[in-house]
Amino acid sequence: MVSKTEMDISGHLIQQCIEGDKRAHEELFKKSFRYLMSLCIRYYPNEEDARFMLNDIFYKILLNLEKKKEEVPYKAWIRKIAVNTIINEYKKQQTKKNTANREAVEMKPNLVSGSVNDVMQQFDAEEILHLVRKLPPMSNKVFNLYVIEGYKHEEIAEMLDISEGTSRWHLNNARNKLKEMLSKIL
């Protein structure tokens, strides 16, 4: 029996997709939709943008199915593609905006007094997700990558083309803003 955290994706279905079977593509999309959409919605507060990103991610999944190693779980494999696609899209948008002042923020001390995690436990996941979506874009991405996805600051810095100190600052900024928003609710 497959647990709720696992996706029931057979090697046969993947092979049909590789061979170009449109019905298999549709079935794979349906089986992947909820998980991929949950990732996209964390980074894109607008559902339309999240769906656009999901389609881009799924397209990349289909293009790269032949490269998927059998021993790598499908869910872990698509998660990596999703996160990389989201980060690459973010970088592309930043380049388009031509932000010359690319957040050359020096590392600041942790300004959080008290644990945001303790306060956040009083809220359900949907309420917290709503608050995280209100964070400034870069702080939102760093918060998601660090807290939700489990990346280290070194990895985040490399992915977002920022310094580790800037990554730490954005995480602290996100925590401070969440703490502020939570205090207004309580």
N, C-alpha and C positions, 0 to 999 in steps of 0.2 A: 504494500500500500504506500502511496506517495503522500508525504506530509504536506501541509499547507505551504510550507516554505520551499518546497521542491516543485519543479515544473515537470510535467509528464511529457517529455520530448524524446521520442524514439529515434534511434539511428536511422530507421527506415524513413521517417518523416524528413529528417535532414537530407538524406540521400535524394528523396523525391524533389526537395527544394533545389538542390544542387543541379538536378537534371532539368530544372525549369518548369516543373509542374505548378501551374497557377493555383490550383486547389490546395496543394500542399503549402504554398506561400501563404494563402489565406488562413489555413489552419494554424500554421506556425505563428502568424500575426495574432490571431485570436488567443492562442495560448500564452503569448508573451506580453499581450497588451497591458494587463493590470500591473504587472511588475514594472515594465518600462514606463508606463504613465506615472506610477508612483515616484519613480526617479525624476522624471521630467518636471513634475509639478512642484518638487522641492526647489528646483532651480528657476523655474519660470512661473511667477504668480498668475500670469494670464493664461487661461486654459487654451486659448487659440495658439499662443506661442509654444506651450507645452506640447500640444498635438503636432504642430509643425516640426518641432524637434524630435518627437517620437517617430514621425515618418522618416526623417533623415537618418535616425539611428537604425531603424528597421531596414532601410535601404542598404546601409553599410553592413548590417548583419547578413543580409542576403548575398551581398557581393563577396563576403569573406567566409562564407560557410565552408568552402573547401579547405580553408586554412585551420579550421577548428580541430584541435586534437581530441581524439576520442576520450582520453583519460580526464580531460578538463570538463567539469560540469557545465552544462549549457547556461545555467543561471549566472554563474561566476563569469563566464566568457562574455555574455551579453552585457553584464554590469560594467565590465571594463570598457567595452566598446561604447556604451552609453556615456559613461563619465568622461572618457576621452573626447567623444564627439561634442559634448556640452562644453568642455573646457576649450576645445579648438574653436567652436562657434563664438565663445566669449572673447577669445583672443582676436578673432577676425573682426568682431564688433568694436573692440577697443582700437584696433588699427584704423578702422573706418572713421572713428571719432577723432583720430589723430591727437590723442591726449599726450601732449608734450610734458606735462607735469604728472608723470606716471606714478604718483604716490611714493615719492622718495621719503617716506616717513621713517624716522629712526625708531628703533625699538624703545617702547615706553614701558614703564613698570606696570604690573597687573593692578588695575584700578578697582577691581571687583572686591568688595568687602562682603563676606558672606557667600554662601553657595547658591548660585543660580539654579543648580541641579535640584537642591532641596525644595526651592519654591516651585520649580517646573513640575515636580511630581504631583502637585495639587491639581494640575490641569490634564485634560485628556489630549491625546496626540493631535487631534484635529485643531484644537485651540492653539496648541504650541506651533503647529505647522502654519497656521494663520499669522501668528506673530513673526515667525521666521521669515515669511514672505515679505513682511514690511521692512526688513533690514535693508540698508543700502546694498546695491548689487555686489560689490566686491566683498563686503563683510558677510553677506549671505552665502556667497560661494565658498569662502574660507570656512565659515561655520559648518556648512553642509559637508565639505570635504573632510574636515577634522573630526567633527562630532558624529555625524551620521555615517560617513563612508570609512572613517578610521585611518585616513592618511596622516602622515607626520608632516610637520612644518617644512622640512627639507623637500619632501615630495610636492607639497602644495606650492612652494616657492618656484620649483622647477616647472610645474604644470601651468601656473599663471604668470610666469615670467616676472616674479617679484622677489624681493629678498625674504629670507626667513624671518627677519625682524618685522617686516611689513606684514607677513602672514600672521605672526603672533599679535601684532597690533590690531589687525582686523578681527581676529578671534576675540580679543579682549573688548574691542569696540562692539562686536555683536553681543557678547555677554552683557556688557553695560546697557546697551539699548534694550535687550530683552528684559533685563532686570528693571529698567525704568518703565517699560510697557507693563510688566507684571505688577509693579507697585501701584500703577494707576488702576488696575483691575481689582486688586485686593482691597 
